[in-house]
Amino acid sequence: MPSRKERRPYRSPVDGVEKLAKEGDSHYHFRRSCVEKAVPPFKGGEIVIPPEVNVRLKETHKEVLRKEFGQ
């Protein structure tokens, strides 16, 4: 599975404050539940697909996104 290096925010279990993690591999997939855990409160209508990614998606990819995220 492809990945890219990112510094992702997380909530500290100690004080609940959002912090920035060390840079590491980030993987993406189509599970709404995982996105909701990573980015609360998540709303499906807030998904933005950059044009350079959108041109590489097949219609089957877009159908899965619509089914999973309600767009």
PyMOL commands that set and color helices and strands:
alter all, ss='L'
color gray80, all
select helices_A, chain A and resi 32-38+44-46+51-54+59-69
alter helices_A, ss='H'
color red, helices_A
select strands_A, chain A and resi 4-6+9-11+18-20+24-26
alter strands_A, ss='S'
color yellow, strands_A
deselect
rebuild
show_as cartoon
